[in-house]
């Protein structure tokens, strides 16, 4: 049995500089989805994997074109905020946007939501603690947790994942 839990991360620079490289990817192997820190799917993906758009920051909420790509599509899972603590987005502001824009996608369209991906440092952990406490209090926690781990120590990475 092949476990498919790996996501292809395909940055916009790959689309800009090496789009033909996607033809070398085994789409029948371990990959289950594709993300790129953006609202748009890479055209060279050609629907060979489910795409997971990202509300990377405030721009994806306020720009009508970006928000339309996130909110009006057939993508079943959406990422919410990439390192918001480093983008000067407060947990309180993120909760307000979560309730106003993101939760309706789940309730009205059946989307699953991946929570904010904060950095694995004290600031990221503190930010996420505040955000999660507030959304859990409203019974609107994310469907999945996004984790970033920065460091060369494999044992420390495992410990961080287990802690979170």
N, C-alpha and C positions, 0 to 999 in steps of 0.2 A: 504494500500500500504506500502510495506517495503522499506525504504530508505537504500541503500547500499553505504555508504560513509566511512566506517571504514576499516582501513588496519590492518591486523595482523602483528605485529613486532615479528619476530621469530629469535632471535640471534643464532649464531653458537653454543653457549653454550647450548642452548635448544636441538639442534641436537645432540650434544656430550653427554649430560647428561640425557635428558628426552624426547627422540624422540617419545616414545609411548604416551606422553601427548597430542600430536596433535590429537589423536583419540577421545579426549573428546571435541573437538571444533565443534560448530554448523556451518557447512558450508552452511546451508540453511537459516541462519539468516541475520544479519546486515553487515557481512564482504564482502568487494568487492575485496580485493587483499591482497597480502603478500609481505613483504620486510624484509631484514635482514642485511643491511649495507654491503652486499657483492655482488659479481657477480653471485654466484651460488644459484640455488633454493634448498631449503631444500628437500632432497629426500622423506621425510615423508609427504610432501605436496601432492604428487601424483596428481598434476594438478587439485586439487579440487578448487583452486582459481588462478586467474592470478598472476604471480610473477612479481615484479617490481625490477629488478637488480639495483645496485647502483655503480656508479663511485665514490667511497668513497674518493679517493685521487689519487695522481700521479701514484701509483703502478698499479691501475686498467687500466691506459692508457698505461704504459710502459711494463707491463708484458704481453707477447703475449697470454698466456692462459687466463688470466683475461679479457683482451680486447676481445678475441674471444667469451667468455661467454656473454659479453655485446653486442657486435656488430653483432653476427651471431646467432640470436635466433628468436623466434616468440613472444617475449614480446613486448607489444605495448607501454609501458611507462617505461622510464628510469630516475632514480634519478641522479643528477649531483652534486657532491661534498658535503660532510658532514663537516660542520664547517671548511671551508678552511682557515679562518682567524686564527684559532688556530693551523693549520698545516703548517703555514708559506708559504702558497700559495698566491701570490699577486693577486689582482683583474686583473691586466694586464696579468699575466701568465694564469689565468683562462679564460680570454676572448680569448687569442690566442688558447688555447686548445679547447675551445668552438667552435670557428670558424673552426678549422682544423679537429677535430674529432667528435664533437657532432652534430653540425648543419648538416653535411652530413647524419647522421642517420635519421634525420627528413626529409631531402629533398629526399634522395634516398630510404629509407625504410619505410617512413611514421610514424616513431616513434614520440611519444609525449615526451617532456622533462620537468622534474621537475627541476627548477633552484636550485642553491646552497642553502643549509640549514645552515644559519649562526646563531650564538647564539644571544639571545635577550639582548645584552649588547651594549654599545656604539661602541666597536670595530667591532662587528658583523654587526651592522647597517651601520657603515661607509663603511665597506668592500662591503656590498651588494649595497649601493648607487652607488659606483664607478662602480661595475660590471654591474649593471642594466643600468646605464647611457650609458655605452659603447656599450652594446649589443642592446639596444633600438635605438641608433644612427645608427646602421647597419641594423635595422629592423629584428633583430634575437633574440627577447626577448623569454624567456622560455614560455612554454605553461601553466605551473603551477608554483606557488611560494611555496617553502618549508619553513615552519616557525618552529622555536624552541622557546619555552617560558620556562624560568626557574624562578620559584617563586611560593609561596603558595597562592597568592592573585588572586582569580578568576576574580574580576573586572579589575585588572591590566592586566591579560591575555587577556580579551576581548578587552580592550583598545589598547593593543599592536597589536592584530590581525587586528582591524579596522584601525589602523594607517598604518600598513604595506600594 
